[in-house]
Amino acid sequence: MTDATHNTEALTAAPEGIARAAELLAAGQLVAFPTETVYGLGADATNGAAVAAIYATKGRPSFNPLIAHVADVAAAQTLVQWNEWAEAMAAAFWPGPLTLVLPLRPDHPVSPLVTAGLDTLAVRVPAKACARDLLAAVARPIAAPSANPSGRISPTTAAHVRAGLGGKIAAILDDGPCGVGVESTILGLAGDAPVLLRPGGLAAEDIETTLGYRLAERNAADPLTAPGQLQSHYAPNASVRLAARDFAPGEVSLGFGPGAFDLNLSPSGDLNEAAANLFGYLHQLDAMERPIAVAPVPEHGLGIAINDRLRRAAAPRDS
Protein backbone atom coordinates (compact mmCIF):
# COMPACT_ATOMS: atom_id res chain seq x y z
CA MET A 1 0.00 0.00 0.00
CA THR A 2 1.25 3.48 -0.78
CA ASP A 3 0.39 4.83 2.68
CA ALA A 4 2.49 2.21 4.50
CA THR A 5 5.31 3.38 6.77
CA HIS A 6 8.57 1.75 5.75
CA ASN A 7 11.67 1.08 7.74
CA THR A 8 13.78 2.36 4.87
CA GLU A 9 16.77 0.07 4.47
CA ALA A 10 20.22 1.62 4.04
CA LEU A 11 22.07 -0.42 1.42
CA THR A 12 25.62 -0.05 0.19
CA ALA A 13 26.81 -0.59 -3.37
CA ALA A 14 28.49 -3.86 -2.40
CA PRO A 15 27.20 -7.00 -4.17
CA GLU A 16 24.91 -7.93 -1.27
CA GLY A 17 23.37 -4.43 -1.22
CA ILE A 18 22.74 -4.49 -4.96
CA ALA A 19 21.21 -7.97 -4.69
CA ARG A 20 18.87 -6.79 -1.92
CA ALA A 21 17.85 -3.71 -3.92
CA ALA A 22 17.09 -5.90 -6.95
CA GLU A 23 15.03 -8.26 -4.77
CA LEU A 24 12.93 -5.36 -3.46
CA LEU A 25 12.38 -3.90 -6.93
CA ALA A 26 11.32 -7.28 -8.30
CA ALA A 27 8.80 -7.52 -5.43
CA GLY A 28 7.17 -4.22 -6.47
CA GLN A 29 8.85 -2.01 -3.86
CA LEU A 30 10.39 1.44 -4.37
CA VAL A 31 14.17 1.75 -4.12
CA ALA A 32 16.23 4.93 -4.50
CA PHE A 33 19.47 4.39 -6.36
CA PRO A 34 22.28 6.63 -7.62
CA THR A 35 23.07 7.47 -11.21
CA GLU A 36 25.73 9.85 -12.47
CA THR A 37 23.06 12.59 -12.74
CA VAL A 38 20.87 12.40 -9.59
CA TYR A 39 19.44 9.73 -7.31
CA GLY A 40 16.39 8.11 -8.90
CA LEU A 41 13.28 6.69 -7.24
CA GLY A 42 13.09 3.31 -8.92
CA ALA A 43 10.17 0.97 -9.57
CA ASP A 44 9.72 -2.02 -11.87
CA ALA A 45 8.54 -0.39 -15.11
CA THR A 46 6.50 -3.48 -16.00
CA ASN A 47 4.49 -3.28 -12.76
CA GLY A 48 1.75 -0.66 -12.98
CA ALA A 49 1.03 -0.64 -9.24
CA ALA A 50 4.70 -0.10 -8.44
CA VAL A 51 4.91 2.77 -10.93
CA ALA A 52 1.75 4.32 -9.47
CA ALA A 53 3.45 4.22 -6.07
CA ILE A 54 6.16 6.54 -7.43
CA TYR A 55 3.56 9.25 -8.03
CA ALA A 56 1.92 8.72 -4.64
CA THR A 57 5.21 8.74 -2.76
CA LYS A 58 6.63 11.81 -4.50
CA GLY A 59 3.33 13.67 -4.37
CA ARG A 60 3.85 14.15 -8.11
CA PRO A 61 0.89 16.25 -9.24
CA SER A 62 0.19 14.57 -12.55
CA PHE A 63 1.10 11.62 -14.72
CA ASN A 64 4.11 12.70 -16.75
CA PRO A 65 6.19 10.22 -18.74
CA LEU A 66 9.03 8.59 -16.79
CA ILE A 67 12.45 7.46 -17.97
CA ALA A 68 13.03 3.71 -18.14
CA HIS A 69 16.57 2.86 -17.07
CA VAL A 70 18.18 -0.25 -18.56
CA ALA A 71 21.52 -2.00 -18.18
CA ASP A 72 22.69 -1.85 -21.80
CA VAL A 73 21.77 -1.19 -25.43
CA ALA A 74 20.47 -4.72 -25.93
CA ALA A 75 17.96 -4.21 -23.10
CA ALA A 76 16.82 -0.91 -24.65
CA GLN A 77 16.29 -2.58 -28.01
CA THR A 78 13.79 -5.01 -26.46
CA LEU A 79 11.59 -2.03 -25.52
CA VAL A 80 11.84 0.49 -28.37
CA GLN A 81 12.15 0.57 -32.13
CA TRP A 82 15.82 1.27 -32.77
CA ASN A 83 17.06 3.48 -35.61
CA GLU A 84 20.29 4.88 -37.04
CA TRP A 85 20.16 8.00 -34.88
CA ALA A 86 19.76 5.89 -31.76
CA GLU A 87 22.67 3.71 -32.84
CA ALA A 88 24.92 6.75 -33.30
CA MET A 89 23.87 8.36 -30.01
CA ALA A 90 24.23 5.18 -27.99
CA ALA A 91 27.66 4.47 -29.48
CA ALA A 92 28.86 7.96 -28.60
CA PHE A 93 27.18 8.67 -25.25
CA TRP A 94 25.92 5.52 -23.55
CA PRO A 95 26.40 4.78 -20.75
CA GLY A 96 25.86 8.43 -19.85
CA PRO A 97 23.50 11.33 -19.12
CA LEU A 98 21.51 11.04 -22.36
CA THR A 99 17.91 9.82 -22.61
CA LEU A 100 16.50 8.79 -25.98
CA VAL A 101 12.78 8.91 -26.80
CA LEU A 102 11.82 6.29 -29.37
CA PRO A 103 8.65 4.48 -30.52
CA LEU A 104 7.66 1.51 -28.38
CA ARG A 105 7.97 -1.99 -29.79
CA PRO A 106 4.59 -3.71 -30.19
CA ASP A 107 5.64 -6.48 -27.81
CA HIS A 108 7.02 -4.21 -25.06
CA PRO A 109 6.18 -5.08 -21.41
CA VAL A 110 6.18 -1.52 -20.04
CA SER A 111 3.22 -0.23 -18.03
CA PRO A 112 1.34 2.57 -19.83
CA LEU A 113 1.72 4.62 -16.65
CA VAL A 114 5.45 4.93 -17.47
CA THR A 115 4.69 6.45 -20.88
CA ALA A 116 1.62 8.45 -19.73
CA GLY A 117 -0.33 6.58 -22.38
CA LEU A 118 1.94 7.63 -25.25
CA ASP A 119 3.38 5.32 -27.92
CA THR A 120 6.96 6.38 -27.19
CA LEU A 121 9.34 5.56 -24.34
CA ALA A 122 12.16 7.57 -22.79
CA VAL A 123 15.05 5.20 -22.14
CA ARG A 124 18.67 5.48 -21.01
CA VAL A 125 21.69 3.52 -19.82
CA PRO A 126 23.21 5.27 -16.79
CA ALA A 127 26.98 5.59 -16.46
CA LYS A 128 27.29 4.82 -12.75
CA ALA A 129 28.52 1.26 -12.42
CA CYS A 130 26.36 0.31 -9.42
CA ALA A 131 23.24 1.50 -11.26
CA ARG A 132 24.03 -0.75 -14.21
CA ASP A 133 24.83 -3.62 -11.85
CA LEU A 134 21.44 -3.13 -10.20
CA LEU A 135 19.64 -3.00 -13.56
CA ALA A 136 21.41 -6.16 -14.70
CA ALA A 137 20.51 -7.91 -11.44
CA VAL A 138 16.80 -7.06 -11.59
CA ALA A 139 16.72 -7.80 -15.36
CA ARG A 140 13.77 -5.45 -15.92
CA PRO A 141 13.49 -1.82 -17.00
CA ILE A 142 13.33 0.46 -13.97
CA ALA A 143 11.25 3.64 -14.12
CA ALA A 144 12.89 6.34 -12.06
CA PRO A 145 12.26 10.07 -11.69
CA SER A 146 14.38 12.00 -9.18
CA ALA A 147 14.13 10.59 -5.65
CA ASN A 148 12.65 13.64 -3.93
CA PRO A 149 9.23 14.98 -3.01
CA SER A 150 7.71 16.72 -6.02
CA GLY A 151 8.85 20.30 -6.37
CA ARG A 152 11.87 19.90 -4.09
CA ILE A 153 15.53 20.11 -5.07
CA SER A 154 16.77 17.01 -6.87
CA PRO A 155 18.88 14.72 -4.64
CA THR A 156 22.55 14.09 -5.35
CA THR A 157 23.38 12.14 -2.16
CA ALA A 158 21.72 9.36 -0.19
CA ALA A 159 21.29 11.82 2.70
CA HIS A 160 19.21 14.08 0.44
CA VAL A 161 16.96 11.13 -0.37
CA ARG A 162 16.54 10.10 3.25
CA ALA A 163 15.67 13.67 4.28
CA GLY A 164 12.85 13.78 1.74
CA LEU A 165 11.61 10.20 1.45
CA GLY A 166 12.95 8.33 4.48
CA GLY A 167 10.21 6.13 5.94
CA LYS A 168 8.23 6.24 2.68
CA ILE A 169 10.28 3.87 0.49
CA ALA A 170 11.73 0.40 0.95
CA ALA A 171 15.42 1.18 0.58
CA ILE A 172 18.15 3.62 -0.46
CA LEU A 173 21.17 2.26 -2.31
CA ASP A 174 24.11 4.50 -1.37
CA ASP A 175 27.12 4.90 -3.64
CA GLY A 176 28.20 8.39 -2.70
CA PRO A 177 27.47 11.70 -4.44
CA CYS A 178 26.40 11.96 -8.06
CA GLY A 179 29.08 13.29 -10.38
CA VAL A 180 26.93 15.20 -12.90
CA GLY A 181 24.30 16.57 -10.52
CA VAL A 182 21.68 17.61 -13.10
CA GLU A 183 19.19 15.43 -14.92
CA SER A 184 19.93 13.81 -18.26
CA THR A 185 19.56 15.50 -21.62
CA ILE A 186 16.52 14.13 -23.46
CA LEU A 187 16.67 13.68 -27.23
CA GLY A 188 13.57 12.84 -29.26
CA LEU A 189 14.23 10.35 -32.05
CA ALA A 190 10.68 9.33 -32.94
CA GLY A 191 10.04 11.90 -35.68
CA ASP A 192 11.56 13.11 -38.92
CA ALA A 193 14.57 14.71 -37.20
CA PRO A 194 16.24 14.57 -33.78
CA VAL A 195 14.71 17.10 -31.38
CA LEU A 196 16.11 18.43 -28.12
CA LEU A 197 13.30 17.76 -25.64
CA ARG A 198 15.11 18.72 -22.43
CA PRO A 199 18.59 20.16 -21.83
CA GLY A 200 20.61 18.33 -19.21
CA GLY A 201 23.89 16.72 -18.29
CA LEU A 202 25.09 16.26 -21.89
CA ALA A 203 25.68 19.43 -23.89
CA ALA A 204 23.53 19.83 -27.00
CA GLU A 205 26.65 20.94 -28.88
CA ASP A 206 28.23 17.54 -28.28
CA ILE A 207 25.15 15.84 -29.71
CA GLU A 208 25.17 18.17 -32.73
CA THR A 209 28.83 17.42 -33.38
CA THR A 210 28.10 13.70 -33.46
CA LEU A 211 25.01 14.11 -35.62
CA GLY A 212 26.70 16.58 -37.95
CA TYR A 213 23.89 19.14 -37.92
CA ARG A 214 21.94 21.47 -35.62
CA LEU A 215 19.23 20.03 -33.38
CA ALA A 216 15.64 21.09 -33.73
CA GLU A 217 13.98 22.31 -30.54
CA ARG A 218 10.60 21.23 -29.26
CA ASN A 219 7.68 23.52 -30.03
CA ALA A 220 5.77 24.35 -26.86
CA ALA A 221 2.54 23.42 -28.65
CA ASP A 222 3.75 19.90 -29.41
CA PRO A 223 2.39 16.98 -27.36
CA LEU A 224 4.25 15.86 -24.26
CA THR A 225 6.84 13.21 -25.14
CA ALA A 226 9.26 13.23 -22.22
CA PRO A 227 9.73 14.23 -18.57
CA GLY A 228 10.35 17.88 -17.82
CA GLN A 229 7.80 19.28 -20.29
CA LEU A 230 4.36 20.80 -20.05
CA GLN A 231 1.47 18.44 -19.48
CA SER A 232 -0.07 16.81 -22.54
CA HIS A 233 -3.74 16.51 -23.46
CA TYR A 234 -4.63 12.82 -23.64
CA ALA A 235 -7.55 12.72 -26.04
CA PRO A 236 -9.36 9.48 -26.94
CA ASN A 237 -11.25 9.44 -30.21
CA ALA A 238 -14.47 8.87 -28.28
CA SER A 239 -16.20 11.54 -26.23
CA VAL A 240 -15.71 11.32 -22.46
CA ARG A 241 -18.34 12.20 -19.82
CA LEU A 242 -17.12 12.62 -16.25
CA ALA A 243 -18.70 12.13 -12.80
CA ALA A 244 -21.31 9.81 -14.30
CA ARG A 245 -23.61 8.20 -11.74
CA ASP A 246 -25.72 6.46 -14.36
CA PHE A 247 -25.02 5.40 -17.92
CA ALA A 248 -26.91 6.06 -21.12
CA PRO A 249 -27.60 3.39 -23.76
CA GLY A 250 -24.67 3.15 -26.13
CA GLU A 251 -22.09 4.37 -23.61
CA VAL A 252 -19.27 2.27 -22.21
CA SER A 253 -18.57 2.75 -18.53
CA LEU A 254 -15.36 3.21 -16.57
CA GLY A 255 -15.97 2.65 -12.89
CA PHE A 256 -14.31 3.19 -9.54
CA GLY A 257 -15.36 1.30 -6.43
CA PRO A 258 -18.20 -1.20 -6.08
CA GLY A 259 -20.64 -1.51 -8.97
CA ALA A 260 -21.21 -2.98 -12.40
CA PHE A 261 -19.11 -1.32 -15.13
CA ASP A 262 -17.58 -2.32 -18.44
CA LEU A 263 -14.17 -1.75 -16.85
CA ASN A 264 -13.41 -0.81 -13.25
CA LEU A 265 -10.29 1.15 -12.29
CA SER A 266 -10.45 -0.40 -8.81
CA PRO A 267 -13.45 -2.35 -7.47
CA SER A 268 -12.06 -1.92 -3.95
CA GLY A 269 -11.60 1.85 -4.30
CA ASP A 270 -7.79 1.72 -4.20
CA LEU A 271 -6.43 4.86 -5.90
CA ASN A 272 -3.03 3.24 -6.41
CA GLU A 273 -4.66 0.39 -8.38
CA ALA A 274 -6.81 2.90 -10.26
CA ALA A 275 -3.79 4.92 -11.34
CA ALA A 276 -2.04 1.77 -12.56
CA ASN A 277 -5.08 0.85 -14.69
CA LEU A 278 -6.04 4.30 -16.00
CA PHE A 279 -4.27 4.59 -19.36
CA GLY A 280 -4.65 0.97 -20.35
CA TYR A 281 -8.38 1.01 -19.62
CA LEU A 282 -8.93 4.26 -21.52
CA HIS A 283 -7.26 2.70 -24.55
CA GLN A 284 -9.42 -0.42 -24.24
CA LEU A 285 -12.64 1.58 -23.99
CA ASP A 286 -11.63 3.89 -26.83
CA ALA A 287 -11.20 0.85 -29.07
CA MET A 288 -14.90 0.05 -28.54
CA GLU A 289 -15.74 3.23 -30.55
CA ARG A 290 -18.54 4.32 -28.22
CA PRO A 291 -18.89 7.31 -25.87
CA ILE A 292 -17.11 6.79 -22.55
CA ALA A 293 -18.81 7.61 -19.23
CA VAL A 294 -16.58 7.72 -16.15
CA ALA A 295 -17.80 7.25 -12.59
CA PRO A 296 -16.62 9.78 -9.96
CA VAL A 297 -13.10 9.38 -8.60
CA PRO A 298 -12.21 10.98 -5.22
CA GLU A 299 -10.25 14.22 -5.49
CA HIS A 300 -7.45 13.38 -3.05
CA GLY A 301 -4.10 11.59 -3.16
CA LEU A 302 -3.56 9.96 -6.54
CA GLY A 303 -7.16 10.81 -7.35
CA ILE A 304 -6.03 14.37 -8.07
CA ALA A 305 -3.72 13.13 -10.83
CA ILE A 306 -6.31 10.65 -12.14
CA ASN A 307 -8.94 13.38 -12.36
CA ASP A 308 -6.48 15.74 -14.03
CA ARG A 309 -5.94 13.22 -16.81
CA LEU A 310 -9.64 12.47 -17.08
CA ARG A 311 -10.49 16.18 -17.39
CA ARG A 312 -7.96 16.51 -20.20
CA ALA A 313 -9.45 13.46 -21.89
CA ALA A 314 -12.90 15.04 -21.66
CA ALA A 315 -11.89 18.56 -22.76
CA PRO A 316 -13.44 19.90 -25.99
CA ARG A 317 -11.47 18.94 -29.10
CA ASP A 318 -10.11 21.45 -31.55
CA SER A 319 -12.15 21.28 -34.74
C-alpha positions as CSV (number, residue, x, y, z in Angstrom):
1,M,0.0,0.0,0.0
2,T,1.3,3.5,-0.8
3,D,0.4,4.8,2.7
4,A,2.5,2.2,4.5
5,T,5.3,3.4,6.8
6,H,8.6,1.8,5.7
7,N,11.7,1.1,7.7
8,T,13.8,2.4,4.9
9,E,16.8,0.1,4.5
10,A,20.2,1.6,4.0
11,L,22.1,-0.4,1.4
12,T,25.6,-0.1,0.2
13,A,26.8,-0.6,-3.4
14,A,28.5,-3.9,-2.4
15,P,27.2,-7.0,-4.2
16,E,24.9,-7.9,-1.3
17,G,23.4,-4.4,-1.2
18,I,22.7,-4.5,-5.0
19,A,21.2,-8.0,-4.7
20,R,18.9,-6.8,-1.9
21,A,17.8,-3.7,-3.9
22,A,17.1,-5.9,-6.9
23,E,15.0,-8.3,-4.8
24,L,12.9,-5.4,-3.5
25,L,12.4,-3.9,-6.9
26,A,11.3,-7.3,-8.3
27,A,8.8,-7.5,-5.4
28,G,7.2,-4.2,-6.5
29,Q,8.8,-2.0,-3.9
30,L,10.4,1.4,-4.4
31,V,14.2,1.8,-4.1
32,A,16.2,4.9,-4.5
33,F,19.5,4.4,-6.4
34,P,22.3,6.6,-7.6
35,T,23.1,7.5,-11.2
36,E,25.7,9.9,-12.5
37,T,23.1,12.6,-12.7
38,V,20.9,12.4,-9.6
39,Y,19.4,9.7,-7.3
40,G,16.4,8.1,-8.9
41,L,13.3,6.7,-7.2
42,G,13.1,3.3,-8.9
43,A,10.2,1.0,-9.6
44,D,9.7,-2.0,-11.9
45,A,8.5,-0.4,-15.1
46,T,6.5,-3.5,-16.0
47,N,4.5,-3.3,-12.8
48,G,1.7,-0.7,-13.0
49,A,1.0,-0.6,-9.2
50,A,4.7,-0.1,-8.4
51,V,4.9,2.8,-10.9
52,A,1.8,4.3,-9.5
53,A,3.4,4.2,-6.1
54,I,6.2,6.5,-7.4
55,Y,3.6,9.2,-8.0
56,A,1.9,8.7,-4.6
57,T,5.2,8.7,-2.8
58,K,6.6,11.8,-4.5
59,G,3.3,13.7,-4.4
60,R,3.8,14.2,-8.1
61,P,0.9,16.3,-9.2
62,S,0.2,14.6,-12.5
63,F,1.1,11.6,-14.7
64,N,4.1,12.7,-16.7
65,P,6.2,10.2,-18.7
66,L,9.0,8.6,-16.8
67,I,12.5,7.5,-18.0
68,A,13.0,3.7,-18.1
69,H,16.6,2.9,-17.1
70,V,18.2,-0.3,-18.6
71,A,21.5,-2.0,-18.2
72,D,22.7,-1.9,-21.8
73,V,21.8,-1.2,-25.4
74,A,20.5,-4.7,-25.9
75,A,18.0,-4.2,-23.1
76,A,16.8,-0.9,-24.6
77,Q,16.3,-2.6,-28.0
78,T,13.8,-5.0,-26.5
79,L,11.6,-2.0,-25.5
80,V,11.8,0.5,-28.4
81,Q,12.2,0.6,-32.1
82,W,15.8,1.3,-32.8
83,N,17.1,3.5,-35.6
84,E,20.3,4.9,-37.0
85,W,20.2,8.0,-34.9
86,A,19.8,5.9,-31.8
87,E,22.7,3.7,-32.8
88,A,24.9,6.7,-33.3
89,M,23.9,8.4,-30.0
90,A,24.2,5.2,-28.0
91,A,27.7,4.5,-29.5
92,A,28.9,8.0,-28.6
93,F,27.2,8.7,-25.3
94,W,25.9,5.5,-23.5
95,P,26.4,4.8,-20.7
96,G,25.9,8.4,-19.8
97,P,23.5,11.3,-19.1
98,L,21.5,11.0,-22.4
99,T,17.9,9.8,-22.6
100,L,16.5,8.8,-26.0
101,V,12.8,8.9,-26.8
102,L,11.8,6.3,-29.4
103,P,8.7,4.5,-30.5
104,L,7.7,1.5,-28.4
105,R,8.0,-2.0,-29.8
106,P,4.6,-3.7,-30.2
107,D,5.6,-6.5,-27.8
108,H,7.0,-4.2,-25.1
109,P,6.2,-5.1,-21.4
110,V,6.2,-1.5,-20.0
111,S,3.2,-0.2,-18.0
112,P,1.3,2.6,-19.8
113,L,1.7,4.6,-16.6
114,V,5.4,4.9,-17.5
115,T,4.7,6.5,-20.9
116,A,1.6,8.4,-19.7
117,G,-0.3,6.6,-22.4
118,L,1.9,7.6,-25.3
119,D,3.4,5.3,-27.9
120,T,7.0,6.4,-27.2
121,L,9.3,5.6,-24.3
122,A,12.2,7.6,-22.8
123,V,15.1,5.2,-22.1
124,R,18.7,5.5,-21.0
125,V,21.7,3.5,-19.8
126,P,23.2,5.3,-16.8
127,A,27.0,5.6,-16.5
128,K,27.3,4.8,-12.7
129,A,28.5,1.3,-12.4
130,C,26.4,0.3,-9.4
131,A,23.2,1.5,-11.3
132,R,24.0,-0.7,-14.2
133,D,24.8,-3.6,-11.8
134,L,21.4,-3.1,-10.2
135,L,19.6,-3.0,-13.6
136,A,21.4,-6.2,-14.7
137,A,20.5,-7.9,-11.4
138,V,16.8,-7.1,-11.6
139,A,16.7,-7.8,-15.4
140,R,13.8,-5.5,-15.9
141,P,13.5,-1.8,-17.0
142,I,13.3,0.5,-14.0
143,A,11.2,3.6,-14.1
144,A,12.9,6.3,-12.1
145,P,12.3,10.1,-11.7
146,S,14.4,12.0,-9.2
147,A,14.1,10.6,-5.6
148,N,12.7,13.6,-3.9
149,P,9.2,15.0,-3.0
150,S,7.7,16.7,-6.0
151,G,8.9,20.3,-6.4
152,R,11.9,19.9,-4.1
153,I,15.5,20.1,-5.1
154,S,16.8,17.0,-6.9
155,P,18.9,14.7,-4.6
156,T,22.6,14.1,-5.3
157,T,23.4,12.1,-2.2
158,A,21.7,9.4,-0.2
159,A,21.3,11.8,2.7
160,H,19.2,14.1,0.4
161,V,17.0,11.1,-0.4
162,R,16.5,10.1,3.3
163,A,15.7,13.7,4.3
164,G,12.8,13.8,1.7
165,L,11.6,10.2,1.4
166,G,12.9,8.3,4.5
167,G,10.2,6.1,5.9
168,K,8.2,6.2,2.7
169,I,10.3,3.9,0.5
170,A,11.7,0.4,0.9
171,A,15.4,1.2,0.6
172,I,18.2,3.6,-0.5
173,L,21.2,2.3,-2.3
174,D,24.1,4.5,-1.4
175,D,27.1,4.9,-3.6
176,G,28.2,8.4,-2.7
177,P,27.5,11.7,-4.4
178,C,26.4,12.0,-8.1
179,G,29.1,13.3,-10.4
180,V,26.9,15.2,-12.9
181,G,24.3,16.6,-10.5
182,V,21.7,17.6,-13.1
183,E,19.2,15.4,-14.9
184,S,19.9,13.8,-18.3
185,T,19.6,15.5,-21.6
186,I,16.5,14.1,-23.5
187,L,16.7,13.7,-27.2
188,G,13.6,12.8,-29.3
189,L,14.2,10.3,-32.0
190,A,10.7,9.3,-32.9
191,G,10.0,11.9,-35.7
192,D,11.6,13.1,-38.9
193,A,14.6,14.7,-37.2
194,P,16.2,14.6,-33.8
195,V,14.7,17.1,-31.4
196,L,16.1,18.4,-28.1
197,L,13.3,17.8,-25.6
198,R,15.1,18.7,-22.4
199,P,18.6,20.2,-21.8
200,G,20.6,18.3,-19.2
201,G,23.9,16.7,-18.3
202,L,25.1,16.3,-21.9
203,A,25.7,19.4,-23.9
204,A,23.5,19.8,-27.0
205,E,26.7,20.9,-28.9
206,D,28.2,17.5,-28.3
207,I,25.2,15.8,-29.7
208,E,25.2,18.2,-32.7
209,T,28.8,17.4,-33.4
210,T,28.1,13.7,-33.5
211,L,25.0,14.1,-35.6
212,G,26.7,16.6,-38.0
213,Y,23.9,19.1,-37.9
214,R,21.9,21.5,-35.6
215,L,19.2,20.0,-33.4
216,A,15.6,21.1,-33.7
217,E,14.0,22.3,-30.5
218,R,10.6,21.2,-29.3
219,N,7.7,23.5,-30.0
220,A,5.8,24.4,-26.9
221,A,2.5,23.4,-28.6
222,D,3.8,19.9,-29.4
223,P,2.4,17.0,-27.4
224,L,4.2,15.9,-24.3
225,T,6.8,13.2,-25.1
226,A,9.3,13.2,-22.2
227,P,9.7,14.2,-18.6
228,G,10.3,17.9,-17.8
229,Q,7.8,19.3,-20.3
230,L,4.4,20.8,-20.0
231,Q,1.5,18.4,-19.5
232,S,-0.1,16.8,-22.5
233,H,-3.7,16.5,-23.5
234,Y,-4.6,12.8,-23.6
235,A,-7.6,12.7,-26.0
236,P,-9.4,9.5,-26.9
237,N,-11.2,9.4,-30.2
238,A,-14.5,8.9,-28.3
239,S,-16.2,11.5,-26.2
240,V,-15.7,11.3,-22.5
241,R,-18.3,12.2,-19.8
242,L,-17.1,12.6,-16.2
243,A,-18.7,12.1,-12.8
244,A,-21.3,9.8,-14.3
245,R,-23.6,8.2,-11.7
246,D,-25.7,6.5,-14.4
247,F,-25.0,5.4,-17.9
248,A,-26.9,6.1,-21.1
249,P,-27.6,3.4,-23.8
250,G,-24.7,3.1,-26.1
251,E,-22.1,4.4,-23.6
252,V,-19.3,2.3,-22.2
253,S,-18.6,2.8,-18.5
254,L,-15.4,3.2,-16.6
255,G,-16.0,2.7,-12.9
256,F,-14.3,3.2,-9.5
257,G,-15.4,1.3,-6.4
258,P,-18.2,-1.2,-6.1
259,G,-20.6,-1.5,-9.0
260,A,-21.2,-3.0,-12.4
261,F,-19.1,-1.3,-15.1
262,D,-17.6,-2.3,-18.4
263,L,-14.2,-1.8,-16.9
264,N,-13.4,-0.8,-13.3
265,L,-10.3,1.1,-12.3
266,S,-10.4,-0.4,-8.8
267,P,-13.5,-2.3,-7.5
268,S,-12.1,-1.9,-3.9
269,G,-11.6,1.9,-4.3
270,D,-7.8,1.7,-4.2
271,L,-6.4,4.9,-5.9
272,N,-3.0,3.2,-6.4
273,E,-4.7,0.4,-8.4
274,A,-6.8,2.9,-10.3
275,A,-3.8,4.9,-11.3
276,A,-2.0,1.8,-12.6
277,N,-5.1,0.9,-14.7
278,L,-6.0,4.3,-16.0
279,F,-4.3,4.6,-19.4
280,G,-4.7,1.0,-20.3
281,Y,-8.4,1.0,-19.6
282,L,-8.9,4.3,-21.5
283,H,-7.3,2.7,-24.5
284,Q,-9.4,-0.4,-24.2
285,L,-12.6,1.6,-24.0
286,D,-11.6,3.9,-26.8
287,A,-11.2,0.8,-29.1
288,M,-14.9,0.1,-28.5
289,E,-15.7,3.2,-30.5
290,R,-18.5,4.3,-28.2
291,P,-18.9,7.3,-25.9
292,I,-17.1,6.8,-22.5
293,A,-18.8,7.6,-19.2
294,V,-16.6,7.7,-16.1
295,A,-17.8,7.3,-12.6
296,P,-16.6,9.8,-10.0
297,V,-13.1,9.4,-8.6
298,P,-12.2,11.0,-5.2
299,E,-10.2,14.2,-5.5
300,H,-7.5,13.4,-3.1
301,G,-4.1,11.6,-3.2
302,L,-3.6,10.0,-6.5
303,G,-7.2,10.8,-7.3
304,I,-6.0,14.4,-8.1
305,A,-3.7,13.1,-10.8
306,I,-6.3,10.7,-12.1
307,N,-8.9,13.4,-12.4
308,D,-6.5,15.7,-14.0
309,R,-5.9,13.2,-16.8
310,L,-9.6,12.5,-17.1
311,R,-10.5,16.2,-17.4
312,R,-8.0,16.5,-20.2
313,A,-9.4,13.5,-21.9
314,A,-12.9,15.0,-21.7
315,A,-11.9,18.6,-22.8
316,P,-13.4,19.9,-26.0
317,R,-11.5,18.9,-29.1
318,D,-10.1,21.4,-31.6
319,S,-12.1,21.3,-34.7
